[in-house]
Amino acid sequence: MPKTGLKNSIVVTLVISSMLAFVLLSPTLKRGLFFREDYLPYVSRVGILFAVVSAVAILRGDGLWRGDIDILLALISGLYFLTNLWAQSKMKALDGALKCGGYVMVFIMARYLCTSPLGQRILRNLLIVGGTVVALAGYLTAAGLAEYPAAVQAGALLGSFQYPNALAAYAMFLLFFVYYAWTESLGCPVRDAVAGALYSAIAFLFTGAVFLTNSRATLLMFGGFLVIYLTLLPKVYRREIASRVVVSIISFSAVASKMDAALRNNDAQAMKQGLFLGLVLAVALDVARTFLARALQKRTGAAGEVATTSSPSIYSEPSMAATAGSSGFGDTGSTPLKVLFLRLVGIGLAVVLASVGLIAAVRNPSTQPLMAKILPERVVSQLKTVTLLDRSMLTRVFATKDALSIALGYPFGTGAGGWEAL
């Protein structure tokens, strides 16, 4: 096949996507690839697939490397391998270098796939599917419908990662992918409706994962990241995505107390009910949102028809042309970088102040009753424990101090497992 034909082949994109699907989905039930017996076989398979993708890139006549970030990450991975020469723990250093190299290869393959719009769309949905499997390991275990080791522990949802902060941060990160993918059209109203229902259900699961994991840091970051995300979105996307954010938050809020109590009391039946009601509500709210948007479009008449040519509708894929000159994360094409930076700083300060105010409100006896009515019990109890002297904070302070001591004592690095240098 000529290079031009191979380069434009949808088949090639699908082949690479299938390999990347294996790379991204196979470790979802492997305990976050934390243990040696899980990550070593995975890294070896990633290396084989990376060699195949590299060969495909050569045959297509284009490079696998997509910019300075790829080279920078490869250099960092190389430094990990270099530190094996003076590592404090040879085995841990080698394992750390292999993991770092494997993750860099996954990133490069994913970025290579994203050279086409189809590849971008497939990658988004692969990430979403992977996150859904991780979260479902916790939900189904809590509901007594499946059993995964340590997926639920001490009244908290941990998923297949078996660690609260990991699941909460992962779910929060993937929520932003869901919100965008939710707006993409499949070219048919029926298919769009089915996809919308699925994305709404997944957004409900991810929102619940953020709040049911006992991760205080993620709780404080979630609201701030939502504000920053919606602020930086191009205007043509903002209304569409904001409506989906509202749907996901309302659907979970309606059953948050029930699911929270079910986790705390290890009540599988109550968790089943909460999960079922939440999923049904998420689907119903998305259907209602769709019909409301359609009704509003009809009421606007001709003005609405003109607007749809420059902004995404419920049944149309968001136009990349509408964001020409923009990075896709904000109107940077028309907004000076200095103004954008100042805007980000202002939003960041506002988020920090709001977080401090929220913590103060849940700890203040005069405002506690009001906050208990607004926020789920789990959120209130978690925010009450946020202080500068609690065990979690002190652990991080001393760990940072130890890390600084290692960095000063070993300026060229220690390799993975460097804590043994203390």
PLY file of the C-alpha trace (Angstrom):
ply
format ascii 1.0
element vertex 422
property float x
property float y
property float z
element edge 421
property int vertex1
property int vertex2
end_header
0.00 0.00 0.00
1.40 3.46 -0.87
2.43 5.60 2.03
-0.28 8.15 1.31
-2.95 5.44 1.39
-1.57 3.99 4.58
-1.29 7.42 6.15
-4.95 8.23 5.56
-6.25 4.77 6.37
-8.97 4.57 8.99
-8.05 0.91 9.33
-4.59 1.85 10.61
-6.13 4.19 13.17
-8.43 1.41 14.35
-5.55 -1.06 14.58
-3.51 1.34 16.70
-6.62 2.07 18.76
-7.12 -1.64 19.46
-3.55 -1.94 20.70
-3.93 1.13 22.86
-7.24 -0.25 24.15
-5.35 -3.26 25.46
-2.71 -0.99 27.00
-5.26 1.24 28.75
-7.93 -1.28 29.73
-5.93 -4.37 30.74
-4.54 -2.82 33.97
-7.88 -1.47 35.24
-8.32 -4.43 37.60
-4.61 -4.79 38.41
-4.62 -2.82 41.68
-3.28 0.33 40.08
-0.15 -1.52 38.89
1.30 -1.00 42.36
2.63 -4.52 42.89
5.59 -6.07 41.08
3.69 -9.12 39.87
1.25 -6.76 38.16
3.43 -4.07 36.62
6.35 -6.12 35.23
4.23 -8.20 32.79
2.33 -5.05 31.84
5.48 -3.05 31.04
6.84 -5.89 28.90
3.63 -5.98 26.84
3.69 -2.20 26.48
7.23 -2.43 25.09
6.16 -4.94 22.44
3.17 -2.84 21.35
5.32 0.30 21.30
7.69 -1.41 18.86
4.72 -2.32 16.64
3.34 1.23 16.69
6.81 2.58 15.92
7.01 0.30 12.88
3.58 1.49 11.72
4.70 5.12 12.07
7.76 4.44 9.92
5.66 2.71 7.25
3.26 5.65 7.21
6.16 7.96 6.51
5.71 10.17 9.57
7.53 10.33 12.87
6.36 8.85 16.14
7.66 11.87 18.04
5.13 14.69 18.19
7.03 17.50 19.85
9.36 18.60 22.59
7.20 17.08 25.34
7.83 13.58 23.97
11.58 14.15 23.93
11.52 15.67 27.42
9.64 12.70 28.86
12.00 10.29 27.11
14.97 12.12 28.66
13.40 11.89 32.12
12.89 8.18 31.57
16.51 7.89 30.49
17.65 9.61 33.68
15.70 7.04 35.68
17.70 4.29 33.98
20.96 6.22 34.47
20.47 6.41 38.23
20.71 2.62 38.35
24.49 3.08 38.26
24.48 4.54 41.79
21.06 3.48 43.07
20.47 2.80 46.76
18.33 -0.21 45.88
19.22 -1.79 42.53
16.03 -3.82 42.16
13.67 -0.97 43.12
15.60 1.45 40.92
15.38 -0.86 37.91
11.68 -1.46 38.50
11.07 2.27 38.83
12.93 2.94 35.59
10.94 0.25 33.78
7.65 1.68 35.04
8.63 5.21 34.05
9.72 4.03 30.61
6.49 2.09 30.17
4.33 5.07 31.07
6.27 7.30 28.67
5.71 4.78 25.88
1.98 4.74 26.63
1.90 8.54 26.47
3.76 8.65 23.14
1.45 6.02 21.62
-1.62 7.89 22.84
-0.35 11.18 21.47
0.43 9.56 18.15
-3.12 8.21 17.95
-4.44 11.72 18.55
-3.09 12.96 15.22
-6.56 12.31 13.77
-9.97 13.45 15.10
-11.13 9.83 15.11
-8.12 8.84 17.18
-8.79 11.65 19.65
-12.37 10.53 20.08
-11.42 6.88 20.54
-8.77 7.76 23.13
-11.20 9.89 25.14
-13.66 7.04 25.31
-11.00 4.45 26.14
-9.97 6.54 29.14
-13.60 6.89 30.19
-14.25 3.14 29.89
-11.13 2.37 31.92
-12.18 4.75 34.68
-15.68 3.29 34.70
-14.29 -0.21 35.29
-12.12 1.06 38.15
-15.07 2.80 39.83
-17.51 -0.08 39.22
-15.18 -2.43 41.09
-15.99 -0.38 44.18
-19.68 0.24 43.53
-20.52 -3.38 42.69
-18.55 -4.66 45.67
-20.41 -2.26 47.97
-23.72 -3.39 46.47
-22.88 -7.06 46.93
-23.05 -7.70 43.18
-19.34 -8.47 42.81
-16.29 -8.92 44.98
-12.96 -7.17 44.54
-10.29 -7.13 47.30
-10.20 -3.86 49.28
-12.53 -2.11 46.81
-14.48 -0.84 49.82
-12.78 -0.22 53.14
-13.72 1.58 56.36
-16.86 3.01 54.80
-15.00 4.44 51.80
-15.15 3.61 48.10
-11.67 2.67 46.87
-12.37 0.86 43.59
-9.74 -1.37 42.02
-7.02 1.16 42.92
-7.52 0.18 46.60
-6.56 3.71 47.67
-8.97 6.63 48.29
-6.93 9.54 46.93
-6.11 7.63 43.73
-9.74 6.84 42.84
-11.02 10.31 43.75
-8.38 12.16 41.72
-8.73 9.75 38.79
-12.53 10.12 38.72
-12.31 13.91 38.95
-9.81 14.02 36.10
-11.95 11.78 33.88
-15.12 13.76 34.61
-13.80 16.55 32.41
-13.33 14.05 29.56
-16.89 12.83 30.08
-18.34 16.34 29.99
-16.70 17.03 26.63
-17.37 13.60 25.08
-21.01 14.00 26.16
-21.40 16.90 23.71
-20.04 15.02 20.69
-22.61 14.01 18.11
-22.87 10.56 16.54
-24.84 11.94 13.59
-28.18 10.42 14.56
-30.68 11.66 17.22
-31.34 8.13 18.49
-27.64 7.29 18.84
-27.03 10.68 20.44
-29.80 10.01 22.97
-28.35 6.60 23.87
-24.82 8.01 24.14
-26.11 10.91 26.25
-27.78 8.49 28.66
-24.57 6.46 28.98
-22.38 9.51 29.57
-24.85 10.85 32.13
-24.75 7.54 34.01
-20.94 7.48 33.92
-20.76 11.10 35.11
-22.98 10.11 38.05
-20.57 7.27 38.93
-17.51 9.51 38.71
-19.11 12.30 40.74
-19.98 9.76 43.41
-16.42 8.44 43.38
-15.12 11.93 44.14
-17.36 12.29 47.20
-17.45 8.74 48.59
-13.71 8.08 48.91
-12.83 10.12 52.02
-10.30 12.12 49.99
-10.30 15.57 51.57
-7.85 17.05 49.08
-10.01 16.06 46.11
-13.14 17.40 47.82
-11.49 20.80 48.17
-10.08 20.76 44.63
-13.19 19.56 42.83
-15.22 22.76 43.04
-12.22 24.90 42.19
-11.28 22.82 39.17
-14.87 22.97 37.92
-14.82 26.76 38.12
-11.46 26.96 36.33
-12.57 24.45 33.70
-15.80 26.27 32.89
-14.04 29.64 32.88
-11.35 28.53 30.43
-13.75 26.78 28.06
-14.45 28.51 24.75
-17.84 30.22 24.93
-19.29 27.93 22.28
-18.85 24.97 24.65
-19.55 26.59 28.02
-23.35 26.42 28.14
-23.50 22.89 26.75
-20.96 21.52 29.22
-22.28 23.52 32.19
-25.70 21.92 31.72
-24.10 18.49 31.90
-22.16 19.42 35.03
-25.46 20.37 36.66
-27.05 17.05 35.64
-24.20 15.00 37.13
-24.18 16.93 40.42
-27.96 16.84 40.88
-28.23 13.12 40.08
-25.63 12.24 42.71
-26.80 14.78 45.30
-30.27 13.21 45.27
-28.92 9.86 46.52
-25.68 10.98 48.20
-26.94 10.57 51.76
-28.38 7.12 51.03
-25.20 5.85 49.39
-23.02 7.42 52.08
-25.00 5.70 54.84
-24.93 2.41 52.92
-21.13 2.52 52.73
-20.74 3.43 56.39
-23.12 0.69 57.54
-21.96 -1.90 54.99
-25.56 -2.12 53.75
-25.46 -3.78 50.32
-29.22 -3.54 49.79
-29.28 0.21 50.42
-26.31 0.65 48.09
-28.15 -1.24 45.35
-31.13 1.04 45.77
-29.03 4.21 45.78
-27.05 3.08 42.75
-30.18 2.16 40.82
-32.06 5.35 41.70
-29.04 7.51 40.90
-28.47 5.92 37.51
-32.16 6.18 36.59
-32.23 9.82 37.70
-29.07 10.59 35.71
-30.64 9.18 32.54
-33.97 10.93 33.17
-32.28 14.28 33.79
-30.31 13.98 30.56
-33.49 13.23 28.63
-35.15 16.25 30.27
-32.12 18.42 29.48
-32.26 17.35 25.84
-35.97 18.13 25.45
-35.57 21.44 27.29
-32.72 22.46 25.00
-34.77 21.49 21.95
-37.76 23.49 23.22
-35.58 26.54 23.85
-34.14 26.27 20.34
-37.63 26.19 18.85
-38.70 29.23 20.88
-35.75 31.26 19.71
-36.83 30.61 16.11
-34.63 32.07 13.44
-32.19 33.47 15.99
-31.65 29.98 17.31
-30.99 28.65 13.82
-28.32 31.26 13.26
-26.76 30.50 16.62
-26.41 26.81 15.83
-24.10 27.61 12.96
-21.50 28.96 15.38
-22.17 27.01 18.57
-22.71 23.34 19.28
-26.26 22.08 19.66
-27.48 19.02 21.49
-27.28 16.99 18.31
-24.21 18.50 16.67
-20.58 17.87 17.36
-18.78 20.92 18.80
-17.09 22.61 15.89
-13.33 22.85 16.01
-13.62 25.68 13.52
-15.50 27.64 16.12
-12.41 27.57 18.27
-9.88 28.39 15.59
-7.01 30.27 17.12
-7.85 28.76 20.49
-6.05 26.03 22.32
-9.31 24.32 23.12
-8.93 25.13 26.82
-9.79 28.80 26.65
-10.06 31.75 24.32
-6.30 32.21 24.22
-6.44 33.10 20.55
-8.17 36.40 21.32
-7.10 36.85 24.95
-3.54 38.03 25.69
-1.57 35.50 27.71
-0.96 38.09 30.43
-4.69 38.64 30.86
-5.30 34.89 30.86
-2.58 34.40 33.48
-4.02 37.12 35.71
-7.46 35.59 35.30
-6.13 32.21 36.38
-4.38 33.74 39.38
-7.58 35.51 40.38
-9.63 32.34 40.06
-7.01 30.40 42.01
-7.03 32.90 44.87
-10.83 32.90 44.91
-10.86 29.10 45.08
-8.36 29.06 47.95
-10.36 31.65 49.89
-13.59 29.77 49.21
-12.01 26.52 50.45
-10.79 28.19 53.64
-14.22 29.75 54.13
-15.91 26.38 53.61
-13.67 24.69 56.18
-14.31 27.52 58.63
-18.07 27.25 58.07
-18.25 23.52 58.82
-16.16 24.01 61.97
-18.08 27.04 63.25
-20.88 25.98 65.67
-23.17 28.79 64.45
-23.03 27.68 60.80
-22.73 23.91 61.28
-26.51 23.25 61.16
-26.81 25.11 57.85
-23.81 23.34 56.31
-25.19 19.96 57.45
-28.33 20.65 55.41
-26.41 21.72 52.30
-23.56 19.18 52.22
-23.61 15.38 52.64
-22.64 14.13 56.11
-19.46 12.53 54.78
-18.26 15.81 53.26
-18.96 17.75 56.45
-17.18 15.20 58.64
-14.16 15.13 56.32
-13.84 18.90 56.12
-14.01 19.17 59.91
-10.80 17.16 60.19
-8.79 19.46 57.90
-6.20 21.20 60.09
-2.51 21.99 59.87
-1.76 19.54 62.69
-3.70 16.42 61.74
-1.89 13.15 61.08
-2.17 13.33 57.29
-0.75 16.84 57.12
2.13 16.06 59.49
2.98 12.91 57.53
3.30 14.98 54.36
5.38 17.64 56.10
7.89 15.11 57.42
7.94 13.22 54.11
8.75 16.48 52.31
11.50 17.18 54.82
12.98 13.70 54.26
12.75 14.11 50.48
14.63 17.40 50.69
17.35 15.74 52.76
17.73 13.01 50.15
17.83 15.55 47.30
20.57 17.55 49.03
22.57 14.45 49.93
22.23 12.83 46.50
22.05 15.64 43.91
22.26 13.15 41.00
19.35 11.10 42.31
19.02 7.76 44.05
16.77 5.90 41.65
13.41 4.52 42.69
13.47 3.21 46.25
15.54 6.19 47.34
13.88 6.33 50.75
16.39 3.67 51.77
19.06 6.37 51.57
17.84 7.77 54.90
0 1
1 2
2 3
3 4
4 5
5 6
6 7
7 8
8 9
9 10
10 11
11 12
12 13
13 14
14 15
15 16
16 17
17 18
18 19
19 20
20 21
21 22
22 23
23 24
24 25
25 26
26 27
27 28
28 29
29 30
30 31
31 32
32 33
33 34
34 35
35 36
36 37
37 38
38 39
39 40
40 41
41 42
42 43
43 44
44 45
45 46
46 47
47 48
48 49
49 50
50 51
51 52
52 53
53 54
54 55
55 56
56 57
57 58
58 59
59 60
60 61
61 62
62 63
63 64
64 65
65 66
66 67
67 68
68 69
69 70
70 71
71 72
72 73
73 74
74 75
75 76
76 77
77 78
78 79
79 80
80 81
81 82
82 83
83 84
84 85
85 86
86 87
87 88
88 89
89 90
90 91
91 92
92 93
93 94
94 95
95 96
96 97
97 98
98 99
99 100
100 101
101 102
102 103
103 104
104 105
105 106
106 107
107 108
108 109
109 110
110 111
111 112
112 113
113 114
114 115
115 116
116 117
117 118
118 119
119 120
120 121
121 122
122 123
123 124
124 125
125 126
126 127
127 128
128 129
129 130
130 131
131 132
132 133
133 134
134 135
135 136
136 137
137 138
138 139
139 140
140 141
141 142
142 143
143 144
144 145
145 146
146 147
147 148
148 149
149 150
150 151
151 152
152 153
153 154
154 155
155 156
156 157
157 158
158 159
159 160
160 161
161 162
162 163
163 164
164 165
165 166
166 167
167 168
168 169
169 170
170 171
171 172
172 173
173 174
174 175
175 176
176 177
177 178
178 179
179 180
180 181
181 182
182 183
183 184
184 185
185 186
186 187
187 188
188 189
189 190
190 191
191 192
192 193
193 194
194 195
195 196
196 197
197 198
198 199
199 200
200 201
201 202
202 203
203 204
204 205
205 206
206 207
207 208
208 209
209 210
210 211
211 212
212 213
213 214
214 215
215 216
216 217
217 218
218 219
219 220
220 221
221 222
222 223
223 224
224 225
225 226
226 227
227 228
228 229
229 230
230 231
231 232
232 233
233 234
234 235
235 236
236 237
237 238
238 239
239 240
240 241
241 242
242 243
243 244
244 245
245 246
246 247
247 248
248 249
249 250
250 251
251 252
252 253
253 254
254 255
255 256
256 257
257 258
258 259
259 260
260 261
261 262
262 263
263 264
264 265
265 266
266 267
267 268
268 269
269 270
270 271
271 272
272 273
273 274
274 275
275 276
276 277
277 278
278 279
279 280
280 281
281 282
282 283
283 284
284 285
285 286
286 287
287 288
288 289
289 290
290 291
291 292
292 293
293 294
294 295
295 296
296 297
297 298
298 299
299 300
300 301
301 302
302 303
303 304
304 305
305 306
306 307
307 308
308 309
309 310
310 311
311 312
312 313
313 314
314 315
315 316
316 317
317 318
318 319
319 320
320 321
321 322
322 323
323 324
324 325
325 326
326 327
327 328
328 329
329 330
330 331
331 332
332 333
333 334
334 335
335 336
336 337
337 338
338 339
339 340
340 341
341 342
342 343
343 344
344 345
345 346
346 347
347 348
348 349
349 350
350 351
351 352
352 353
353 354
354 355
355 356
356 357
357 358
358 359
359 360
360 361
361 362
362 363
363 364
364 365
365 366
366 367
367 368
368 369
369 370
370 371
371 372
372 373
373 374
374 375
375 376
376 377
377 378
378 379
379 380
380 381
381 382
382 383
383 384
384 385
385 386
386 387
387 388
388 389
389 390
390 391
391 392
392 393
393 394
394 395
395 396
396 397
397 398
398 399
399 400
400 401
401 402
402 403
403 404
404 405
405 406
406 407
407 408
408 409
409 410
410 411
411 412
412 413
413 414
414 415
415 416
416 417
417 418
418 419
419 420
420 421
